[in-house]
Amino acid sequence: MQGIFELDAECNVILQGRIGQGFYGEVYRGTLERDNAKDSEPQQVAVKKLKTRALEADIRDFEREIAIMKTLKHPNVVEILGVISEPEVCLVMEFVKHGSLQSYLAIHRENITHKKLLGFALDIATGMDYLGRKSIVHRDLAARNILVADETLVKISDFGLAQVTGKNDYYILQTNRDLPIKWYAPESLRDGRFSAKSDVWSFGVTMYETFGLGEDPKLPGVGNDRDNGENEEESGVELLDALERGIRLPCPPSCPQIVYVKLMHPCWQLQSNQRPDFATLCCSIRELMNHY
């Protein structure tokens, strides 16, 4: 690709089936062909574009996502290959063939080992440590947004909610869009405050999904009235109340107790400054890997 990220007129991107969607965008599988490279094979890519009825705020969010992804280059982060501006803005990314960790766990739950799951955990924590060093909060870390490249490599994707924190090391929520509250730290639910340490909380929930082999991170006793017309705001209040009373996700039946105690639970300290950072979590994961 050129030094800048704009794909030129000699590149053709052909969209195939839709493979996912986020808050404001849809992701398609596609092929990237270069007219000036007759000998090269078409490259499999993932292409994100705005939904048909995109709002002005959605366009701004998409532009921010592209701007953030242009600054990233790490083996555990999905790579941007380029941007198409005409006839509509499209973000062209590497195609990660095994799809989301969420779906991968559902397919392979019978034969996946704890050692392999710890390897995935290390990849995620390493990628998140890299983002933190670049002052980026992801704000949507979950198994659905981790992509599986192969049996030994996963990558962080979907920067649709990501923000650069600036000098304060935190970001204050400024929109009311639907948010993945089951993955959110108490300070995010209460004050709309996001930081590397709120991403650590979400990492703990992602580990619950991972070692629970796709288990839904539903807090015990919370959300039982959802069918009675309870809305997102009410469920956020209920969830925050439970978290502040010390209720946490339990150890999944398929998860070793040592992984729960050493890796997940420390991420869920009520005070954000008492949670480990991602560099510390990487060390904890390496120690756990020695047990397997």
C-alpha positions as CSV (number, residue, x, y, z in Angstrom):
1,M,0.0,0.0,0.0
2,Q,1.1,3.6,-0.5
3,G,2.6,5.5,2.4
4,I,-0.6,7.3,2.9
5,F,-3.7,5.1,3.4
6,E,-5.8,6.3,0.4
7,L,-6.3,3.5,-2.1
8,D,-5.8,4.7,-5.6
9,A,-7.8,4.2,-8.8
10,E,-5.8,1.1,-9.7
11,C,-7.2,-0.8,-6.7
12,N,-10.6,-2.5,-7.0
13,V,-12.5,-3.7,-3.9
14,I,-15.2,-6.2,-4.6
15,L,-17.7,-6.7,-1.8
16,Q,-19.0,-10.1,-1.0
17,G,-21.3,-11.2,1.9
18,R,-21.8,-9.2,5.1
19,I,-19.9,-10.7,8.0
20,G,-20.8,-8.4,10.8
21,Q,-22.1,-5.1,12.0
22,G,-21.3,-2.6,14.7
23,F,-23.0,0.5,16.2
24,Y,-23.0,2.5,13.0
25,G,-21.2,0.4,10.4
26,E,-21.5,-2.9,8.5
27,V,-18.5,-5.2,7.7
28,Y,-18.3,-7.1,4.5
29,R,-15.9,-9.8,3.3
30,G,-14.3,-8.6,0.0
31,T,-11.3,-8.9,-2.3
32,L,-8.8,-6.3,-3.1
33,E,-7.4,-6.4,-6.7
34,R,-4.6,-4.2,-8.0
35,D,-4.8,-3.5,-11.8
36,N,-1.0,-2.6,-11.9
37,A,0.0,-5.9,-10.3
38,K,-0.9,-8.5,-12.9
39,D,0.9,-11.4,-11.2
40,S,-0.5,-10.8,-7.7
41,E,-3.5,-12.8,-6.4
42,P,-6.5,-10.8,-5.2
43,Q,-6.2,-10.3,-1.5
44,Q,-9.0,-11.2,0.9
45,V,-10.0,-8.2,3.0
46,A,-12.7,-7.0,5.4
47,V,-14.5,-3.8,4.4
48,K,-16.4,-1.6,6.8
49,K,-18.8,1.0,5.6
50,L,-21.6,3.1,7.1
51,K,-25.1,1.8,7.3
52,T,-27.5,3.3,4.7
53,R,-29.2,5.7,7.1
54,A,-26.1,7.0,8.8
55,L,-26.5,10.1,11.0
56,E,-24.1,13.0,11.0
57,A,-22.7,11.7,14.4
58,D,-22.2,8.3,12.8
59,I,-20.1,9.8,10.0
60,R,-18.0,11.7,12.6
61,D,-17.5,8.5,14.6
62,F,-16.5,6.6,11.5
63,E,-13.9,9.3,10.6
64,R,-12.5,9.0,14.1
65,E,-12.3,5.2,13.9
66,I,-10.4,5.5,10.7
67,A,-8.1,8.2,12.1
68,I,-7.3,6.0,15.2
69,M,-6.7,2.8,13.1
70,K,-4.2,4.7,10.9
71,T,-2.0,5.2,13.9
72,L,-1.9,1.5,14.9
73,K,0.6,-1.2,13.9
74,H,0.8,-4.3,16.1
75,P,0.5,-8.0,15.6
76,N,-2.4,-8.2,18.1
77,V,-4.4,-5.4,16.5
78,V,-6.4,-5.8,13.2
79,E,-4.5,-3.9,10.5
80,I,-5.9,-1.2,8.3
81,L,-4.9,-1.6,4.6
82,G,-6.4,1.5,3.2
83,V,-9.4,3.9,2.8
84,I,-11.6,4.3,-0.2
85,S,-13.3,7.8,-0.5
86,E,-15.5,7.4,-3.6
87,P,-18.3,6.8,-4.1
88,E,-18.6,6.3,-0.3
89,V,-16.0,6.1,2.5
90,C,-14.9,2.5,3.2
91,L,-12.3,1.2,5.6
92,V,-10.4,-1.7,4.2
93,M,-8.8,-4.0,6.7
94,E,-7.0,-7.4,6.8
95,F,-9.4,-10.3,6.7
96,V,-9.1,-12.5,9.8
97,K,-10.3,-15.9,8.6
98,H,-11.6,-17.6,11.8
99,G,-14.0,-14.8,12.7
100,S,-14.8,-13.7,16.2
101,L,-13.5,-15.3,19.4
102,Q,-17.1,-15.5,20.5
103,S,-18.1,-17.8,17.5
104,Y,-14.7,-19.6,17.6
105,L,-15.4,-20.7,21.2
106,A,-18.9,-21.9,20.4
107,I,-17.5,-24.1,17.5
108,H,-14.4,-25.5,19.4
109,R,-15.6,-25.6,23.0
110,E,-15.2,-29.4,23.2
111,N,-11.5,-29.6,22.3
112,I,-10.0,-26.2,23.3
113,T,-7.3,-26.3,26.0
114,H,-6.7,-23.9,28.9
115,K,-3.2,-23.3,27.6
116,K,-4.6,-22.2,24.3
117,L,-7.1,-19.9,26.0
118,L,-4.2,-18.4,28.1
119,G,-2.4,-17.8,24.8
120,F,-5.4,-15.9,23.5
121,A,-5.6,-13.9,26.8
122,L,-1.9,-12.9,26.5
123,D,-2.5,-11.7,22.9
124,I,-5.4,-9.6,24.0
125,A,-3.6,-8.1,27.0
126,T,-0.5,-7.4,24.9
127,G,-2.6,-5.6,22.3
128,M,-4.4,-3.6,25.0
129,D,-1.1,-2.7,26.6
130,Y,0.0,-1.3,23.2
131,L,-3.3,0.7,22.9
132,G,-2.8,2.1,26.4
133,R,0.7,3.3,25.6
134,K,-0.8,5.2,22.7
135,S,-3.4,6.8,25.0
136,I,-6.3,5.0,23.3
137,V,-9.3,3.6,25.2
138,H,-11.1,0.9,23.3
139,R,-14.4,1.0,25.2
140,D,-15.8,-2.1,23.5
141,L,-13.5,-4.9,24.5
142,A,-15.5,-8.1,24.3
143,A,-15.1,-11.6,22.8
144,R,-17.2,-10.5,19.8
145,N,-14.6,-7.9,19.0
146,I,-11.6,-10.3,19.2
147,L,-10.7,-12.0,15.9
148,V,-9.0,-15.3,15.6
149,A,-6.2,-15.4,13.0
150,D,-5.2,-19.0,13.8
151,E,-4.9,-21.4,16.7
152,T,-2.1,-19.3,18.3
153,L,-3.0,-15.7,17.4
154,V,-5.9,-13.4,18.1
155,K,-6.3,-9.7,17.3
156,I,-8.3,-6.8,18.7
157,S,-10.8,-5.3,16.3
158,D,-13.7,-2.8,16.1
159,F,-12.5,0.7,17.1
160,G,-16.0,2.2,16.6
161,L,-16.2,3.4,20.2
162,A,-12.5,4.0,20.7
163,Q,-11.2,7.4,21.9
164,V,-7.9,9.1,22.4
165,T,-7.7,10.1,26.0
166,G,-5.4,13.1,25.8
167,K,-3.5,14.5,28.8
168,N,-6.0,13.4,31.5
169,D,-5.7,9.6,30.7
170,Y,-9.5,9.3,30.7
171,Y,-12.4,10.2,28.4
172,I,-15.9,11.4,29.4
173,L,-18.8,10.0,27.5
174,Q,-20.5,12.6,25.3
175,T,-23.2,10.6,23.4
176,N,-26.2,8.5,24.5
177,R,-25.8,5.7,22.0
178,D,-26.6,2.2,23.1
179,L,-23.6,0.9,24.9
180,P,-22.4,-2.6,25.9
181,I,-23.0,-2.1,29.6
182,K,-22.4,-5.7,30.8
183,W,-18.7,-5.1,29.9
184,Y,-18.5,-1.7,31.6
185,A,-16.8,-0.6,34.8
186,P,-18.7,1.1,37.6
187,E,-17.2,4.5,36.9
188,S,-18.2,4.2,33.3
189,L,-21.8,3.3,34.2
190,R,-22.0,6.0,36.9
191,D,-20.0,8.9,35.4
192,G,-19.5,8.0,31.8
193,R,-15.7,7.9,32.6
194,F,-13.4,5.7,30.5
195,S,-9.7,5.0,30.9
196,A,-7.2,2.2,30.4
197,K,-8.4,0.9,33.8
198,S,-12.0,0.7,32.6
199,D,-10.7,-1.3,29.6
200,V,-9.1,-3.6,32.2
201,W,-12.5,-4.2,33.8
202,S,-13.8,-5.1,30.3
203,F,-10.8,-7.4,29.8
204,G,-11.9,-9.3,32.9
205,V,-15.4,-9.7,31.5
206,T,-13.9,-10.8,28.2
207,M,-11.9,-13.4,30.1
208,Y,-15.1,-14.6,31.7
209,E,-16.5,-15.1,28.2
210,T,-13.3,-16.8,27.1
211,F,-12.8,-19.3,29.9
212,G,-16.6,-19.7,30.1
213,L,-16.4,-20.9,26.5
214,G,-18.8,-18.2,25.3
215,E,-20.8,-17.8,28.5
216,D,-23.0,-14.7,28.5
217,P,-21.6,-12.3,31.2
218,K,-24.8,-11.9,33.0
219,L,-24.5,-10.7,36.6
220,P,-26.4,-13.0,39.1
221,G,-29.8,-11.5,40.0
222,V,-29.5,-8.5,37.6
223,G,-31.8,-7.9,34.6
224,N,-34.4,-10.4,35.6
225,D,-37.1,-7.8,34.9
226,R,-35.9,-7.0,31.4
227,D,-39.1,-8.6,29.9
228,N,-41.2,-6.1,32.0
229,G,-40.2,-3.2,29.8
230,E,-37.0,-2.2,31.7
231,N,-35.0,0.1,29.4
232,E,-31.2,0.4,29.0
233,E,-30.9,3.3,31.5
234,E,-32.8,1.4,34.2
235,S,-30.8,-1.7,33.6
236,G,-27.6,0.3,33.8
237,V,-28.7,1.7,37.2
238,E,-29.5,-1.8,38.4
239,L,-26.2,-3.2,37.2
240,L,-24.2,-0.3,38.9
241,D,-26.1,-0.9,42.2
242,A,-25.2,-4.6,42.1
243,L,-21.5,-3.9,41.3
244,E,-21.2,-1.3,44.0
245,R,-22.6,-3.8,46.5
246,G,-19.8,-6.1,45.6
247,I,-21.6,-8.6,43.3
248,R,-19.4,-10.0,40.6
249,L,-19.5,-12.6,37.9
250,P,-18.9,-16.0,39.4
251,C,-16.2,-18.4,38.2
252,P,-17.5,-20.2,35.1
253,P,-17.8,-24.0,35.6
254,S,-15.3,-24.6,32.8
255,C,-12.7,-22.1,34.3
256,P,-9.9,-23.2,36.6
257,Q,-10.2,-21.4,40.0
258,I,-6.6,-20.2,39.8
259,V,-7.4,-18.4,36.5
260,Y,-10.5,-16.8,38.0
261,V,-8.6,-15.6,41.2
262,K,-5.4,-14.4,39.5
263,L,-6.7,-13.1,36.2
264,M,-10.4,-12.1,36.2
265,H,-11.2,-11.0,39.7
266,P,-8.4,-8.4,40.1
267,C,-9.8,-6.6,37.1
268,W,-13.1,-6.0,38.9
269,Q,-11.8,-3.9,41.9
270,L,-14.4,-1.2,42.5
271,Q,-11.6,1.5,42.7
272,S,-10.0,1.7,39.3
273,N,-6.5,2.5,40.8
274,Q,-6.6,-0.9,42.5
275,R,-6.9,-2.8,39.2
276,P,-3.8,-4.2,37.6
277,D,-2.6,-2.5,34.3
278,F,-2.2,-4.6,31.2
279,A,1.6,-5.0,31.6
280,T,0.9,-6.6,35.0
281,L,-1.8,-8.8,33.5
282,C,0.6,-10.0,30.8
283,C,3.0,-11.1,33.6
284,S,0.1,-12.8,35.5
285,I,-0.9,-14.7,32.3
286,R,2.7,-15.9,31.7
287,E,2.9,-17.2,35.2
288,L,-0.4,-19.0,34.8
289,M,0.9,-20.6,31.5
290,N,3.6,-22.3,33.5
291,H,0.9,-24.3,35.2
292,Y,-0.2,-25.9,31.9
